[in-house]
Amino acid sequence: MTASSTSSSELPLASWARRLAPSAIQDMLQIITRPGVFSLALGLPAAELFPTEGMAEAAARVLAEQVGALQYSPTLEPLREQVVALMAKRGVRCSTSQVFLTTGAQQGLNLLTRLLLEPGQTVLLEDRVYSGFQQVLDPFQARRLTVRRDARTGLDLDGLASLLASGERPAFFYTMSDGHNPLGTSLAMDARERLVGLAREYRMPIIEDDAYGLLHYEEGGALPPLRSLDAQWVYYVGSFSKILAPALRVGWVVVPESLVFRLATVKESSDIDTATFTQRMVLSFLQSGKLEAHLTRLRGEYRLRRDTLLRALETHLPAGASWTKPTSGMFVWVELPEGSDTTVLLARALETQQVAFLPGQAFGVSGGRSASHGLRLNFSNCDPARIEEAVRRLGTVLRAA
Ligand SMILES: Cc1ncc(COP(=O)(O)O)c(C=O)c1O
């Protein structure tokens, strides 16, 4: 028998790897490339808004001026200085010694989990959670304990407090305070304060995923993240993917200084360096002072797309559906009456109307069905006319159901 004809059940895989199934996102990446599909499914930024000219100039400068641009390199101090300045705009005071550069936020989440979690230990998650984070947990076979994060009422802090009071000691709590994926919601200030208070009281680290925190749409900006309230128990994860471009694969974490060398050591075992060249491109772009204008443009365009989506939902969705109104991020979460199954609806939506969304089950913990009557819609990737048409089609599917 040749290697290529070995079926996966015969592969000598670790037990957790044997249980792996293709992710909903991988499946969807295939589906949305079919001609004629209107997709509100994935969290992709708008490609036409990438700062290609500024990036091309930055790349040319880096290649012309820096001999080491294509070499292995130690971590880039000036980029960490730029991150410190960006964090200050986000309301966080930190120093370069607390900033660690990563290959996107995803790697930040992965490395922190590897440092914090013993195999088989408990982690605390919200009951609607970014599917990519559950993938990070898979190799650890962690026990996943959940706390309710409701689209209307927010994070169930009473539930969280009683879990901790009952003696549960999770390795960490993973959360998003702004532009939640998939809910699109943000935590109120008093919830942030109470959550950080609980983390301190029970010495429970919080991994704060702020992949969308710099994309905010209301006057006065977003509230400060959890990291602004505590530098010891909150480990912050940020990214240039949504504000510049995901293909750069540059992100960062802000952690207590004593964690940094450990992060560096586990990262080295994984990919040695964050891509030296794209790091330098990002740095050169930031040094050219173009980020602020770019962010203003992005926020303006995404605000327009969000408003278009919300108006279209009012017009086309049947009674009984409700949805969130995000102030940050890229997603709106729609809830249908309990008992609806949006995985079944997705198949029908693709077949009859060629419209795509991500079904709630993709965000349920351990494949649980508590989110199955919800669906996630993205508003950053399509222009307003396509958003309008996609929602019109979605409305037709929902009314027929
Ligand atoms: C909530 C959340 N965290 C992290 C990531 C990973 O982002 P990055 O491209 O920076 O690795 C994503 C990507 O969509 C995300 O939605």
The ligand as an SDF file (V2000), in Angstrom:
LIG
                    3D

 16 16  0  0  0  0  0  0  0  0999 V2000
  -11.5460   36.6350   17.2620 C   0  0  0  0  0  0  0  0  0  0  0  0
  -10.3470   36.3940   16.4190 C   0  0  0  0  0  0  0  0  0  0  0  0
   -9.1640   36.2200   17.0150 N   0  0  0  0  0  0  0  0  0  0  0  0
   -8.0610   35.9820   16.3020 C   0  0  0  0  0  0  0  0  0  0  0  0
   -8.0960   35.9030   14.9270 C   0  0  0  0  0  0  0  0  0  0  0  0
   -6.8340   35.6140   14.1720 C   0  0  0  0  0  0  0  0  0  0  0  0
   -6.3550   36.7770   13.5840 O   0  0  0  0  0  0  0  0  0  0  0  0
   -4.9050   36.8840   12.9300 P   0  0  0  0  0  0  0  0  0  0  0  0
   -5.1160   37.0180   11.4650 O   0  0  0  0  0  0  0  0  0  0  0  0
   -4.3160   38.1150   13.5310 O   0  0  0  0  0  0  0  0  0  0  0  0
   -4.1380   35.6700   13.2910 O   0  0  0  0  0  0  0  0  0  0  0  0
   -9.3160   36.0830   14.2570 C   0  0  0  0  0  0  0  0  0  0  0  0
   -9.3780   35.9840   12.8060 C   0  0  0  0  0  0  0  0  0  0  0  0
  -10.3760   36.1150   12.1650 O   0  0  0  0  0  0  0  0  0  0  0  0
  -10.4700   36.3310   15.0320 C   0  0  0  0  0  0  0  0  0  0  0  0
  -11.6660   36.5020   14.4790 O   0  0  0  0  0  0  0  0  0  0  0  0
  1  2  1  0
  2  3  1  0
  2 15  2  0
  3  4  2  0
  4  5  1  0
  5  6  1  0
  5 12  2  0
  6  7  1  0
  7  8  1  0
  8  9  2  0
  8 10  1  0
  8 11  1  0
 12 13  1  0
 12 15  1  0
 13 14  2  0
 15 16  1  0
M  END
$$$$
